[in-house]
Protein backbone atom coordinates (compact mmCIF):
# COMPACT_ATOMS: atom_id res chain seq x y z
CA UNK A 1 0.00 0.00 0.00
CA UNK A 2 1.29 3.47 -0.78
CA UNK A 3 0.74 6.66 1.18
CA UNK A 4 -2.23 8.70 -0.03
CA UNK A 5 -1.82 11.77 2.15
CA UNK A 6 0.17 13.57 4.79
CA UNK A 7 -0.64 15.44 7.98
CA UNK A 8 1.10 18.25 9.85
CA UNK A 9 -0.54 19.22 13.12
CA UNK A 10 0.55 22.33 15.06
CA UNK A 11 -0.95 24.21 17.98
CA UNK A 12 -0.39 27.97 18.00
CA UNK A 13 2.52 27.85 20.52
CA UNK A 14 4.15 25.02 18.51
CA UNK A 15 3.86 26.95 15.25
CA UNK A 16 5.27 30.06 16.91
CA UNK A 17 8.27 28.14 18.28
CA UNK A 18 8.74 26.30 14.97
CA UNK A 19 8.91 29.56 12.98
CA UNK A 20 10.31 32.14 15.40
CA UNK A 21 11.52 30.39 18.57
CA UNK A 22 15.07 30.57 19.84
CA UNK A 23 16.50 27.13 19.07
CA UNK A 24 18.97 26.95 21.98
CA UNK A 25 19.38 23.97 24.28
CA UNK A 26 17.79 24.63 27.70
CA UNK A 27 20.55 22.59 29.42
CA UNK A 28 23.82 23.73 27.84
CA UNK A 29 22.87 26.65 25.56
CA UNK A 30 24.06 24.85 22.40
CA UNK A 31 22.27 24.90 19.07
CA UNK A 32 19.25 22.58 18.68
CA UNK A 33 19.00 20.65 15.41
CA UNK A 34 15.52 19.80 14.09
CA UNK A 35 14.79 16.33 12.69
CA UNK A 36 11.54 15.37 11.01
CA UNK A 37 10.00 12.00 11.88
CA UNK A 38 6.80 10.39 10.70
CA UNK A 39 4.49 7.52 11.46
CA UNK A 40 2.08 5.93 9.04
CA UNK A 41 -1.57 5.56 10.02
CA UNK A 42 -4.60 4.09 8.28
CA UNK A 43 -8.24 5.22 8.38
CA UNK A 44 -7.49 8.78 9.46
CA UNK A 45 -9.54 11.98 9.55
CA UNK A 46 -8.01 15.22 8.29
CA UNK A 47 -9.68 18.22 9.89
CA UNK A 48 -9.79 21.34 7.76
CA UNK A 49 -11.59 24.64 8.22
CA UNK A 50 -14.24 23.68 5.69
CA UNK A 51 -14.81 19.97 6.17
CA UNK A 52 -13.25 16.78 7.51
CA UNK A 53 -11.72 14.40 5.00
CA UNK A 54 -11.74 10.68 5.72
CA UNK A 55 -9.31 8.28 4.08
CA UNK A 56 -10.85 4.80 4.46
CA UNK A 57 -8.28 2.02 4.21
CA UNK A 58 -5.52 4.33 2.96
CA UNK A 59 -2.19 5.13 4.53
CA UNK A 60 -1.45 8.67 5.74
CA UNK A 61 1.95 9.95 6.92
CA UNK A 62 1.76 11.96 10.16
CA UNK A 63 4.82 14.16 10.66
CA UNK A 64 6.28 15.41 13.92
CA UNK A 65 9.51 17.19 14.87
CA UNK A 66 12.19 16.35 17.43
CA UNK A 67 14.99 18.72 18.46
CA UNK A 68 18.44 17.38 19.39
CA UNK A 69 21.49 19.08 20.92
CA UNK A 70 24.80 17.83 19.57
CA UNK A 71 26.75 19.17 22.56
CA UNK A 72 24.98 17.43 25.46
CA UNK A 73 22.66 14.93 23.70
CA UNK A 74 19.43 16.63 24.88
CA UNK A 75 16.32 15.45 22.96
CA UNK A 76 12.85 16.93 23.15
CA UNK A 77 9.71 17.21 21.05
CA UNK A 78 8.38 20.40 19.49
CA UNK A 79 5.35 20.42 21.80
CA UNK A 80 7.44 20.14 24.98
CA UNK A 81 9.80 22.92 23.90
CA UNK A 82 6.91 25.18 22.87
CA UNK A 83 5.10 24.67 26.18
CA UNK A 84 8.22 25.28 28.27
CA UNK A 85 9.04 28.38 26.20
CA UNK A 86 5.51 29.76 26.74
CA UNK A 87 6.23 30.29 30.45
CA UNK A 88 9.31 32.43 29.73
CA UNK A 89 7.58 34.92 27.41
CA UNK A 90 6.77 38.33 28.80
CA UNK A 91 3.52 39.94 27.71
CA UNK A 92 3.53 43.73 27.69
QUIMO-V467012 format. One record per backbone hydrogen bond with DSSP energy under -0.5 kcal/mol. CO is the residue of the C=O (numbers start at 1). NH is the residue of the N-H. E is the energy in kcal/mol with one decimal. If there is no record, write none. Layout:
co->{CO & CO}
nh->{NH & NH}
e->{E & E}
//
This chain:
co->{2 & 5 & 7 & 11 & 12 & 13 & 14 & 15 & 16 & 16 & 17 & 21 & 22 & 23 & 25 & 30 & 31 & 33 & 35 & 37 & 39 & 41 & 44 & 45 & 46 & 46 & 51 & 53 & 54 & 55 & 55 & 55 & 58 & 59 & 59 & 60 & 61 & 61 & 62 & 63 & 64 & 65 & 66 & 67 & 68 & 68 & 69 & 74 & 76 & 77 & 78 & 79 & 80 & 81 & 82 & 83 & 85 & 85 & 86 & 89 & 90}
nh->{59 & 61 & 63 & 15 & 16 & 17 & 18 & 19 & 20 & 21 & 21 & 23 & 24 & 32 & 29 & 25 & 70 & 68 & 66 & 64 & 62 & 60 & 55 & 47 & 48 & 53 & 48 & 46 & 56 & 43 & 44 & 58 & 43 & 4 & 5 & 41 & 7 & 63 & 39 & 9 & 37 & 78 & 35 & 76 & 33 & 70 & 73 & 69 & 67 & 81 & 82 & 83 & 84 & 85 & 86 & 87 & 88 & 89 & 89 & 91 & 92}
e->{-0.7 & -2.2 & -2.4 & -2.5 & -2.3 & -2.3 & -2.8 & -2.3 & -2.9 & -0.8 & -1.1 & -0.8 & -1.8 & -2.3 & -1.2 & -3.4 & -0.8 & -2.6 & -2.5 & -2.7 & -3.0 & -3.1 & -1.8 & -0.5 & -0.6 & -2.8 & -1.0 & -2.8 & -0.7 & -0.6 & -0.6 & -1.1 & -0.9 & -3.3 & -0.8 & -2.8 & -2.1 & -0.6 & -1.9 & -0.5 & -3.0 & -1.7 & -2.8 & -2.0 & -3.4 & -0.5 & -1.5 & -2.2 & -3.2 & -2.1 & -2.5 & -2.2 & -2.1 & -2.0 & -1.3 & -0.7 & -0.7 & -0.7 & -0.5 & -0.5 & -0.5}
//
